[in-house]
């Protein structure tokens, strides 16, 4: 079983009103080392009880891509070359990067 299959089982069991603990124990009994950890089962039970119906991972935004551009990297190298004792915070402030 892959993660999506486990989520399907969790979705079905949660829809029947079973507790996260009971679902987890059943998954551990049936799939032992491959079953998701208890906090994951709890999280997915909560998601499904709050109305989520899809089983796929949702895309996350993550860190902005524009931070690691070649232009910014070049600027950072130039700042360090000019002043070897410059702090990371100073570089971030100068280049308007998140600290």
Buried (B, 14 or more C-beta within 10 A) or exposed (E): BEBEEBBEBBBEBBEEEBEBEEBBBBBBEEBEEEBBEBEBBBBBBEBBEEEEEEBEEEEEEEEEEEEEEEEBEEBBEEBEEEEEEBEEEEBBEEBEBEE
